[in-house]
Amino acid sequence: MAKLAVATALAVLALGPARGQTPPQAQGAAQIPQKTAAEPGFASGQAGYFFIGGRYQKVDDKTVMVGQMFVQSRAPAQVSQPYPIVMVHGVSQTGVNFLGTPDGRPGWVQRFVERGFKVYVVDQVGRGRSGTNPEVYGPYTRFSPRTLEETYTAQEVYDLFPQARLHTQWPGGPGVPGNAAFDQFFASLVPYLASAQQTEELVDPALTALLEKVGPAVVLTHGQGGLFGWAVSDARPDLVKAHVAIEPNGPPFFDVRLRGGKDFYEKAGDGRARAYGITRLPLTFDPPVRSPDDLGVVQAKAPSAEGRIRCWLQGEPARKLPNLARVPAVIVTAEASFRAPTDACTAEFLAQAGAPPDTMRLADQNVRGNGHMMMLEKNSDAVADALIGWIVGRVK
């Protein structure tokens, strides 16, 4: 029964109305009015929230809400930047990542507001303030402290990849239980949907609906959020003025398992983790792709630089991604992150597909020692300033 409800709800979301149109009604479901409810946070100098997407859905003898996404808004007293920023968090996280740091400093939302941006921060559908509902969405999972220590907060202790020892920016030293900042960070984590593909099926239409509501915007994504950034850029390149992809989910096609030593990685499983290279759901390729099998995959004979993996890319001739080519993008990589060995592969995949992104290695900006959770680390303001510099210089 729950699976049927999910299928029905996803069908309704997928058929979401064009901007300004009256949405179709699904059997047993009702559309939330998107234009009649009060929308706090839209006036300058105010903060507020609203929900985007969402349908009433009958599950057994209960009526629940399906597909809604929580959006928090902040605006400066005087908006001086032409486009707002939409911030999309990664796996197991919520929008709390951008509100402050675990050692009590203001977060990226405040930094961007101070620079004149209106900011929207989301919680992914099915998570956090958007609402969890296993009856509808299915099984959930969550991170263990050890997983976070190994790759997010104390990688210098475990040394599983070449850049790990460069990590210096977690507040209070290595992020392990008992470190006050780690304890605060771990307390902020929430369960997330076990199905990565279902997460894309839910978040992609909600994020597109948000852009259709607020108008053209810069989309800033972190980690898993990169999947949705590529999807919305492909679906609505007219509304995404730029995509700031902070260490997006990757590398293309396959996941890797980090194990340390000279041969520090291996492919995690035989199946493709991302069937379309950088997403699990279809993108607009030219020539068109009828199924993932149309995308041939080859592995490079050697890494592009020391400390990187051998990339999996399309076999030639490579299909192009014309919609993504219309959206300026930058892939941002921290010096000591577990994504440092893989992010160049995502850039190569996009370049091969005719949509070359800019690349920003924070160490080249003299912003050093960061891991994947750079928005929470001691020099988070310096990271934000580097991102703002790219946006102001690149987005017209």
C-alpha positions as a LaTeX table, in Angstrom:
\begin{tabular}{lrrr}
\hline
Residue & $x$ (\AA) & $y$ (\AA) & $z$ (\AA) \\
\hline
Met1 & 0.00 & 0.00 & 0.00 \\
Ala2 & 2.80 & 2.38 & 0.90 \\
Lys3 & 4.63 & 1.67 & $-2.38$ \\
Leu4 & 1.44 & 2.42 & $-4.32$ \\
Ala5 & 1.08 & 5.69 & $-2.46$ \\
Val6 & 4.64 & 6.65 & $-3.32$ \\
Ala7 & 4.11 & 5.85 & $-6.98$ \\
Thr8 & 0.93 & 7.91 & $-7.07$ \\
Ala9 & 2.55 & 10.82 & $-5.31$ \\
Leu10 & 5.59 & 10.77 & $-7.59$ \\
Ala11 & 3.37 & 10.73 & $-10.64$ \\
Val12 & 1.59 & 13.83 & $-9.39$ \\
Leu13 & 4.90 & 15.55 & $-8.66$ \\
Ala14 & 6.27 & 14.64 & $-12.06$ \\
Leu15 & 3.22 & 16.19 & $-13.69$ \\
Gly16 & 3.62 & 19.39 & $-11.71$ \\
Pro17 & 2.08 & 22.42 & $-13.39$ \\
Ala18 & 3.88 & 24.98 & $-15.43$ \\
Arg19 & 4.25 & 28.30 & $-13.66$ \\
Gly20 & 0.88 & 30.02 & $-13.32$ \\
Gln21 & $-1.16$ & 27.01 & $-14.43$ \\
Thr22 & $-3.76$ & 25.19 & $-12.34$ \\
Pro23 & $-2.33$ & 21.79 & $-11.33$ \\
Pro24 & $-4.07$ & 18.56 & $-12.26$ \\
Gln25 & $-5.62$ & 16.64 & $-9.38$ \\
Ala26 & $-4.59$ & 13.04 & $-8.79$ \\
Gln27 & $-7.09$ & 10.54 & $-7.50$ \\
Gly28 & $-6.95$ & 10.62 & $-3.70$ \\
Ala29 & $-4.62$ & 13.64 & $-3.67$ \\
Ala30 & $-5.06$ & 17.38 & $-3.45$ \\
Gln31 & $-2.62$ & 20.11 & $-4.48$ \\
Ile32 & $-1.44$ & 22.58 & $-1.85$ \\
Pro33 & $-2.21$ & 26.10 & $-3.07$ \\
Gln34 & 1.19 & 27.58 & $-3.89$ \\
Lys35 & 0.19 & 31.18 & $-4.52$ \\
Thr36 & $-2.52$ & 31.91 & $-1.99$ \\
Ala37 & $-0.71$ & 31.06 & 1.25 \\
Ala38 & 1.32 & 33.75 & 3.00 \\
Glu39 & 4.96 & 33.70 & 1.97 \\
Pro40 & 7.08 & 35.11 & 4.79 \\
Gly41 & 10.62 & 36.16 & 4.08 \\
Phe42 & 10.01 & 37.84 & 0.74 \\
Ala43 & 10.31 & 41.40 & 2.03 \\
Ser44 & 13.76 & 42.93 & 2.41 \\
Gly45 & 15.30 & 42.54 & 5.83 \\
Gln46 & 12.96 & 39.72 & 6.86 \\
Ala47 & 13.30 & 36.02 & 7.56 \\
Gly48 & 10.65 & 33.40 & 7.05 \\
Tyr49 & 9.76 & 30.03 & 5.55 \\
Phe50 & 7.32 & 28.27 & 3.27 \\
Phe51 & 6.77 & 24.84 & 1.72 \\
Ile52 & 6.96 & 24.04 & $-1.98$ \\
Gly53 & 5.37 & 21.04 & $-3.71$ \\
Gly54 & 3.41 & 18.60 & $-1.62$ \\
Arg55 & 0.20 & 16.66 & $-2.10$ \\
Tyr56 & $-2.39$ & 15.22 & 0.26 \\
Gln57 & $-2.24$ & 11.45 & $-0.04$ \\
Lys58 & $-4.32$ & 8.66 & 1.48 \\
Val59 & $-2.23$ & 5.90 & 3.09 \\
Asp60 & $-4.41$ & 3.16 & 4.57 \\
Asp61 & $-6.76$ & 5.07 & 6.90 \\
Lys62 & $-4.56$ & 8.18 & 7.19 \\
Thr63 & $-4.20$ & 11.32 & 5.12 \\
Val64 & $-0.59$ & 12.49 & 4.90 \\
Met65 & 1.42 & 15.07 & 2.99 \\
Val66 & 3.77 & 13.77 & 0.32 \\
Gly67 & 6.56 & 15.51 & $-1.57$ \\
Gln68 & 6.66 & 18.82 & 0.29 \\
Met69 & 9.98 & 20.66 & 0.65 \\
Phe70 & 10.72 & 23.12 & 3.45 \\
Val71 & 12.31 & 26.41 & 2.34 \\
Gln72 & 13.75 & 28.98 & 4.75 \\
Ser73 & 14.35 & 32.53 & 3.50 \\
Arg74 & 16.56 & 35.39 & 4.60 \\
Ala75 & 17.03 & 38.78 & 2.97 \\
Pro76 & 19.22 & 41.80 & 3.74 \\
Ala77 & 17.70 & 45.19 & 4.43 \\
Gln78 & 18.87 & 46.17 & 0.94 \\
Val79 & 19.19 & 43.46 & $-1.69$ \\
Ser80 & 22.14 & 44.50 & $-3.85$ \\
Gln81 & 22.75 & 41.28 & $-5.81$ \\
Pro82 & 20.64 & 40.58 & $-8.89$ \\
Tyr83 & 19.84 & 36.93 & $-8.14$ \\
Pro84 & 19.07 & 35.04 & $-4.93$ \\
Ile85 & 21.06 & 32.03 & $-3.73$ \\
Val86 & 19.34 & 28.66 & $-3.24$ \\
Met87 & 21.39 & 26.48 & $-0.86$ \\
Val88 & 20.94 & 22.70 & $-1.07$ \\
His89 & 22.58 & 20.46 & 1.54 \\
Gly90 & 24.02 & 16.96 & 1.21 \\
Val91 & 23.37 & 13.48 & 2.55 \\
Ser92 & 22.18 & 13.05 & 6.14 \\
Gln93 & 22.25 & 16.83 & 6.57 \\
Thr94 & 19.61 & 19.55 & 6.58 \\
Gly95 & 19.65 & 23.26 & 5.81 \\
Val96 & 20.99 & 23.75 & 9.36 \\
Asn97 & 24.45 & 23.29 & 7.81 \\
Phe98 & 24.21 & 26.79 & 6.34 \\
Leu99 & 22.72 & 28.58 & 9.36 \\
Gly100 & 25.67 & 28.40 & 11.73 \\
Thr101 & 28.74 & 26.40 & 12.71 \\
Pro102 & 28.98 & 23.75 & 15.43 \\
Asp103 & 31.30 & 25.99 & 17.45 \\
Gly104 & 28.76 & 28.82 & 17.49 \\
Arg105 & 29.79 & 31.20 & 14.68 \\
Pro106 & 27.43 & 32.64 & 12.05 \\
Gly107 & 27.04 & 30.45 & 9.00 \\
Trp108 & 27.03 & 30.96 & 5.26 \\
Val109 & 23.50 & 32.33 & 5.21 \\
Gln110 & 24.62 & 35.29 & 7.28 \\
Arg111 & 27.75 & 35.78 & 5.16 \\
Phe112 & 25.77 & 35.84 & 1.91 \\
Val113 & 23.09 & 38.12 & 3.37 \\
Glu114 & 25.80 & 40.55 & 4.49 \\
Arg115 & 27.00 & 40.65 & 0.87 \\
Gly116 & 23.55 & 41.63 & $-0.39$ \\
Phe117 & 22.07 & 38.27 & $-1.44$ \\
Lys118 & 18.59 & 37.04 & $-0.70$ \\
Val119 & 19.04 & 33.43 & 0.41 \\
Tyr120 & 16.76 & 30.38 & 0.33 \\
Val121 & 17.78 & 27.26 & 2.26 \\
Val122 & 15.99 & 23.94 & 1.74 \\
Asp123 & 15.58 & 20.68 & 3.61 \\
Gln124 & 15.42 & 17.83 & 1.12 \\
Val125 & 12.04 & 16.21 & 0.59 \\
Gly126 & 11.45 & 13.43 & 3.09 \\
Arg127 & 14.02 & 14.76 & 5.54 \\
Gly128 & 14.31 & 17.18 & 8.44 \\
Arg129 & 11.81 & 20.02 & 8.46 \\
Ser130 & 10.30 & 18.77 & 5.20 \\
Gly131 & 8.95 & 15.83 & 7.19 \\
Thr132 & 9.93 & 12.19 & 7.46 \\
Asn133 & 7.42 & 9.49 & 6.71 \\
Pro134 & 8.63 & 5.88 & 6.37 \\
Glu135 & 5.05 & 4.73 & 5.67 \\
Val136 & 5.17 & 6.66 & 2.41 \\
Tyr137 & 8.84 & 6.98 & 1.47 \\
Gly138 & 10.10 & 3.60 & 2.67 \\
Pro139 & 13.22 & 2.68 & 4.65 \\
Tyr140 & 15.57 & 5.25 & 6.15 \\
Thr141 & 19.21 & 4.97 & 7.14 \\
Arg142 & 21.76 & 7.16 & 8.91 \\
Phe143 & 25.47 & 7.76 & 9.36 \\
Ser144 & 27.57 & 6.29 & 12.15 \\
Pro145 & 30.17 & 8.39 & 13.99 \\
Arg146 & 32.95 & 6.26 & 12.49 \\
Thr147 & 31.86 & 7.00 & 8.92 \\
Leu148 & 31.92 & 10.73 & 9.62 \\
Glu149 & 35.31 & 10.57 & 11.31 \\
Glu150 & 36.94 & 8.66 & 8.46 \\
Thr151 & 35.99 & 11.02 & 5.66 \\
Tyr152 & 34.32 & 14.18 & 6.99 \\
Thr153 & 35.83 & 15.40 & 10.25 \\
Ala154 & 38.93 & 13.41 & 11.29 \\
Gln155 & 40.38 & 12.09 & 8.05 \\
Glu156 & 43.88 & 13.00 & 9.21 \\
Val157 & 43.57 & 10.27 & 11.85 \\
Tyr158 & 42.59 & 7.52 & 9.41 \\
Asp159 & 44.68 & 8.51 & 6.35 \\
Leu160 & 42.50 & 6.70 & 3.80 \\
Phe161 & 43.32 & 8.97 & 0.84 \\
Pro162 & 46.39 & 11.03 & $-0.16$ \\
Gln163 & 45.04 & 14.44 & 0.92 \\
Ala164 & 43.71 & 13.33 & 4.33 \\
Arg165 & 46.75 & 14.42 & 6.35 \\
Leu166 & 46.31 & 18.01 & 5.17 \\
His167 & 43.12 & 18.43 & 7.22 \\
Thr168 & 43.50 & 21.14 & 9.87 \\
Gln169 & 40.28 & 23.15 & 9.95 \\
Trp170 & 37.82 & 21.17 & 12.07 \\
Pro171 & 37.09 & 23.27 & 15.19 \\
Gly172 & 38.92 & 22.02 & 18.27 \\
Gly173 & 41.12 & 19.49 & 16.47 \\
Pro174 & 40.17 & 16.16 & 14.87 \\
Gly175 & 36.40 & 15.72 & 14.77 \\
Val176 & 35.79 & 12.68 & 16.95 \\
Pro177 & 33.24 & 11.99 & 19.70 \\
Gly178 & 34.09 & 14.15 & 22.70 \\
Asn179 & 35.17 & 17.06 & 20.52 \\
Ala180 & 32.43 & 19.60 & 21.29 \\
Ala181 & 32.06 & 20.70 & 17.66 \\
Phe182 & 31.83 & 17.07 & 16.49 \\
Asp183 & 29.20 & 16.33 & 19.12 \\
Gln184 & 27.13 & 19.31 & 17.93 \\
Phe185 & 27.57 & 18.25 & 14.30 \\
Phe186 & 26.55 & 14.66 & 14.99 \\
Ala187 & 23.50 & 15.88 & 16.90 \\
Ser188 & 22.42 & 17.81 & 13.79 \\
Leu189 & 22.36 & 14.74 & 11.51 \\
Val190 & 19.04 & 13.17 & 10.59 \\
Pro191 & 17.90 & 9.89 & 9.02 \\
Tyr192 & 17.76 & 9.96 & 5.22 \\
Leu193 & 16.07 & 7.84 & 2.59 \\
Ala194 & 17.89 & 4.57 & 1.95 \\
Ser195 & 17.03 & 4.78 & $-1.77$ \\
Ala196 & 19.28 & 7.32 & $-3.45$ \\
Gln197 & 17.26 & 7.16 & $-6.67$ \\
Gln198 & 14.00 & 7.80 & $-4.85$ \\
Thr199 & 15.62 & 10.84 & $-3.24$ \\
Glu200 & 16.32 & 12.26 & $-6.70$ \\
Glu201 & 12.78 & 11.45 & $-7.81$ \\
Leu202 & 11.42 & 13.46 & $-4.91$ \\
Val203 & 13.84 & 16.39 & $-4.71$ \\
Asp204 & 14.30 & 17.16 & $-8.43$ \\
Pro205 & 10.70 & 18.30 & $-9.07$ \\
Ala206 & 10.52 & 20.16 & $-5.76$ \\
Leu207 & 13.69 & 22.11 & $-6.50$ \\
Thr208 & 12.45 & 22.90 & $-10.00$ \\
Ala209 & 9.17 & 24.14 & $-8.50$ \\
Leu210 & 11.12 & 26.38 & $-6.12$ \\
Leu211 & 13.01 & 27.99 & $-9.00$ \\
Glu212 & 9.74 & 28.47 & $-10.86$ \\
Lys213 & 8.34 & 30.21 & $-7.79$ \\
Val214 & 11.22 & 32.53 & $-6.86$ \\
Gly215 & 12.50 & 33.20 & $-10.37$ \\
Pro216 & 16.07 & 32.99 & $-11.71$ \\
Ala217 & 18.59 & 32.12 & $-9.01$ \\
Val218 & 22.08 & 30.82 & $-8.34$ \\
Val219 & 21.93 & 27.24 & $-7.06$ \\
Leu220 & 24.60 & 26.34 & $-4.48$ \\
Thr221 & 24.81 & 22.62 & $-3.75$ \\
His222 & 26.91 & 20.52 & $-1.41$ \\
Gly223 & 27.82 & 16.86 & $-1.88$ \\
Gln224 & 24.70 & 14.83 & $-2.61$ \\
Gly225 & 22.92 & 18.11 & $-3.40$ \\
Gly226 & 24.96 & 18.31 & $-6.61$ \\
Leu227 & 22.72 & 15.64 & $-8.13$ \\
Phe228 & 19.76 & 17.98 & $-7.88$ \\
Gly229 & 21.77 & 20.96 & $-9.12$ \\
Trp230 & 22.63 & 19.16 & $-12.36$ \\
Ala231 & 19.01 & 18.01 & $-12.73$ \\
Val232 & 17.43 & 21.44 & $-12.27$ \\
Ser233 & 20.07 & 23.02 & $-14.53$ \\
Asp234 & 19.12 & 20.50 & $-17.19$ \\
Ala235 & 15.38 & 20.93 & $-16.70$ \\
Arg236 & 15.33 & 24.74 & $-16.43$ \\
Pro237 & 18.57 & 26.27 & $-17.73$ \\
Asp238 & 16.65 & 29.52 & $-18.14$ \\
Leu239 & 16.13 & 29.75 & $-14.38$ \\
Val240 & 19.53 & 28.57 & $-13.10$ \\
Lys241 & 21.85 & 31.55 & $-13.51$ \\
Ala242 & 24.77 & 29.48 & $-12.19$ \\
His243 & 25.46 & 26.27 & $-10.32$ \\
Val244 & 28.05 & 26.35 & $-7.53$ \\
Ala245 & 28.71 & 22.62 & $-7.07$ \\
Ile246 & 30.66 & 22.12 & $-3.86$ \\
Glu247 & 32.23 & 18.66 & $-4.09$ \\
Pro248 & 29.29 & 17.14 & $-5.96$ \\
Asn249 & 28.33 & 13.49 & $-5.63$ \\
Gly250 & 30.76 & 11.49 & $-7.74$ \\
Pro251 & 32.87 & 10.40 & $-9.49$ \\
Pro252 & 30.89 & 9.82 & $-12.70$ \\
Phe253 & 29.16 & 6.48 & $-13.05$ \\
Phe254 & 30.70 & 4.56 & $-10.11$ \\
Asp255 & 31.30 & 5.03 & $-6.40$ \\
Val256 & 34.72 & 4.34 & $-4.94$ \\
Arg257 & 35.78 & 2.86 & $-1.61$ \\
Leu258 & 38.75 & 4.51 & 0.10 \\
Arg259 & 41.19 & 2.15 & 1.79 \\
Gly260 & 44.51 & 3.99 & 2.18 \\
Gly261 & 47.96 & 3.01 & 0.99 \\
Lys262 & 49.47 & 3.36 & $-2.48$ \\
Asp263 & 46.40 & 1.92 & $-4.20$ \\
Phe264 & 44.08 & 3.98 & $-2.03$ \\
Tyr265 & 40.74 & 3.25 & $-3.73$ \\
Glu266 & 38.69 & 0.61 & $-5.44$ \\
Lys267 & 35.42 & 0.61 & $-7.34$ \\
Ala268 & 32.52 & 0.02 & $-4.96$ \\
Gly269 & 30.44 & $-2.69$ & $-6.65$ \\
Asp270 & 29.94 & $-3.57$ & $-10.29$ \\
Gly271 & 26.68 & $-1.70$ & $-10.93$ \\
Arg272 & 26.62 & 1.93 & $-11.93$ \\
Ala273 & 25.93 & 4.17 & $-8.95$ \\
Arg274 & 24.87 & 7.00 & $-11.27$ \\
Ala275 & 23.42 & 5.57 & $-14.45$ \\
Tyr276 & 23.69 & 8.84 & $-16.40$ \\
Gly277 & 27.17 & 9.71 & $-15.22$ \\
Ile278 & 26.43 & 12.47 & $-12.75$ \\
Thr279 & 22.79 & 11.59 & $-11.92$ \\
Arg280 & 20.65 & 8.51 & $-11.51$ \\
Leu281 & 17.76 & 10.02 & $-13.46$ \\
Pro282 & 17.90 & 10.86 & $-17.18$ \\
Leu283 & 19.49 & 14.06 & $-18.47$ \\
Thr284 & 19.03 & 15.70 & $-21.86$ \\
Phe285 & 21.76 & 14.18 & $-24.02$ \\
Asp286 & 22.42 & 14.84 & $-27.70$ \\
Pro287 & 22.10 & 12.42 & $-29.43$ \\
Pro288 & 19.25 & 11.32 & $-27.13$ \\
Val289 & 19.78 & 8.51 & $-24.66$ \\
Arg290 & 17.01 & 5.92 & $-24.59$ \\
Ser291 & 18.51 & 3.95 & $-21.69$ \\
Pro292 & 21.71 & 4.04 & $-19.62$ \\
Asp293 & 23.13 & 1.31 & $-21.85$ \\
Asp294 & 23.42 & 3.91 & $-24.62$ \\
Leu295 & 26.21 & 5.56 & $-22.59$ \\
Gly296 & 29.36 & 3.55 & $-23.10$ \\
Val297 & 31.81 & 3.81 & $-20.20$ \\
Val298 & 35.59 & 3.59 & $-20.33$ \\
Gln299 & 38.18 & 4.09 & $-17.61$ \\
Ala300 & 41.17 & 6.33 & $-18.19$ \\
Lys301 & 44.52 & 4.55 & $-18.35$ \\
Ala302 & 46.04 & 6.89 & $-15.78$ \\
Pro303 & 44.90 & 9.56 & $-13.31$ \\
Ser304 & 45.08 & 13.17 & $-14.46$ \\
Ala305 & 47.39 & 14.02 & $-11.54$ \\
Glu306 & 48.99 & 12.41 & $-8.53$ \\
Gly307 & 46.56 & 11.68 & $-5.73$ \\
Arg308 & 43.56 & 11.29 & $-8.03$ \\
Ile309 & 41.64 & 8.28 & $-9.28$ \\
Arg310 & 41.46 & 6.97 & $-12.83$ \\
Cys311 & 38.24 & 8.49 & $-14.17$ \\
Trp312 & 35.32 & 6.68 & $-15.74$ \\
Leu313 & 34.10 & 8.70 & $-18.74$ \\
Gln314 & 31.94 & 8.22 & $-21.81$ \\
Gly315 & 33.32 & 6.20 & $-24.65$ \\
Glu316 & 33.91 & 8.30 & $-27.75$ \\
Pro317 & 32.11 & 9.77 & $-29.55$ \\
Ala318 & 30.66 & 11.24 & $-26.40$ \\
Arg319 & 27.09 & 12.45 & $-26.23$ \\
Lys320 & 26.65 & 16.12 & $-25.31$ \\
Leu321 & 24.65 & 17.88 & $-22.60$ \\
Pro322 & 23.38 & 21.00 & $-24.37$ \\
Asn323 & 21.22 & 22.28 & $-21.49$ \\
Leu324 & 24.01 & 22.06 & $-18.95$ \\
Ala325 & 26.24 & 23.89 & $-21.43$ \\
Arg326 & 23.96 & 26.92 & $-21.01$ \\
Val327 & 24.49 & 27.16 & $-17.25$ \\
Pro328 & 27.77 & 28.53 & $-15.83$ \\
Ala329 & 29.03 & 26.08 & $-13.23$ \\
Val330 & 31.97 & 25.76 & $-10.89$ \\
Ile331 & 33.14 & 22.64 & $-9.08$ \\
Val332 & 34.65 & 23.62 & $-5.73$ \\
Thr333 & 37.10 & 21.25 & $-4.04$ \\
Ala334 & 38.70 & 21.51 & $-0.61$ \\
Glu335 & 42.37 & 20.72 & $-0.09$ \\
Ala336 & 41.92 & 17.85 & 2.40 \\
Ser337 & 38.58 & 16.40 & 1.35 \\
Phe338 & 37.80 & 12.83 & 0.34 \\
Arg339 & 36.43 & 14.40 & $-2.85$ \\
Ala340 & 39.85 & 15.79 & $-3.79$ \\
Pro341 & 40.77 & 12.55 & $-5.61$ \\
Thr342 & 37.49 & 12.45 & $-7.59$ \\
Asp343 & 36.15 & 15.94 & $-8.37$ \\
Ala344 & 38.38 & 16.35 & $-11.43$ \\
Cys345 & 36.59 & 13.37 & $-12.96$ \\
Thr346 & 33.25 & 15.16 & $-12.73$ \\
Ala347 & 34.80 & 18.18 & $-14.44$ \\
Glu348 & 36.24 & 15.96 & $-17.18$ \\
Phe349 & 32.89 & 14.25 & $-17.72$ \\
Leu350 & 31.15 & 17.60 & $-18.19$ \\
Ala351 & 33.88 & 18.94 & $-20.46$ \\
Gln352 & 33.66 & 15.80 & $-22.59$ \\
Ala353 & 29.90 & 16.41 & $-22.83$ \\
Gly354 & 30.40 & 19.99 & $-24.07$ \\
Ala355 & 29.57 & 21.66 & $-20.73$ \\
Pro356 & 32.98 & 22.44 & $-19.22$ \\
Pro357 & 32.68 & 23.87 & $-15.70$ \\
Asp358 & 35.05 & 26.22 & $-13.99$ \\
Thr359 & 37.05 & 24.53 & $-11.25$ \\
Met360 & 38.02 & 26.07 & $-7.93$ \\
Arg361 & 40.53 & 24.30 & $-5.76$ \\
Leu362 & 40.40 & 26.16 & $-2.48$ \\
Ala363 & 44.12 & 25.68 & $-1.89$ \\
Asp364 & 44.74 & 27.75 & $-5.03$ \\
Gln365 & 42.76 & 30.53 & $-3.32$ \\
Asn366 & 45.04 & 30.19 & $-0.27$ \\
Val367 & 42.13 & 28.63 & 1.63 \\
Arg368 & 43.81 & 25.56 & 3.05 \\
Gly369 & 43.23 & 22.56 & 5.27 \\
Asn370 & 39.51 & 22.07 & 4.66 \\
Gly371 & 37.51 & 18.88 & 4.48 \\
His372 & 34.15 & 18.18 & 2.90 \\
Met373 & 32.20 & 20.04 & 5.61 \\
Met374 & 33.94 & 23.33 & 4.82 \\
Met375 & 30.90 & 25.46 & 5.72 \\
Leu376 & 31.28 & 24.31 & 9.33 \\
Glu377 & 35.03 & 24.62 & 9.69 \\
Lys378 & 37.17 & 27.31 & 11.31 \\
Asn379 & 37.75 & 29.27 & 8.09 \\
Ser380 & 34.19 & 28.95 & 6.79 \\
Asp381 & 33.97 & 32.70 & 6.10 \\
Ala382 & 37.04 & 32.53 & 3.86 \\
Val383 & 35.44 & 29.69 & 1.88 \\
Ala384 & 32.20 & 31.66 & 1.53 \\
Asp385 & 34.12 & 34.72 & 0.32 \\
Ala386 & 35.81 & 32.63 & $-2.38$ \\
Leu387 & 32.41 & 31.39 & $-3.59$ \\
Ile388 & 30.93 & 34.89 & $-3.54$ \\
Gly389 & 33.90 & 36.16 & $-5.54$ \\
Trp390 & 33.23 & 33.59 & $-8.26$ \\
Ile391 & 29.49 & 34.33 & $-8.33$ \\
Val392 & 29.94 & 38.11 & $-8.53$ \\
Gly393 & 32.56 & 37.76 & $-11.26$ \\
Arg394 & 30.84 & 35.09 & $-13.33$ \\
Val395 & 27.09 & 35.68 & $-13.10$ \\
Lys396 & 25.69 & 38.47 & $-15.27$ \\
\hline
\end{tabular}
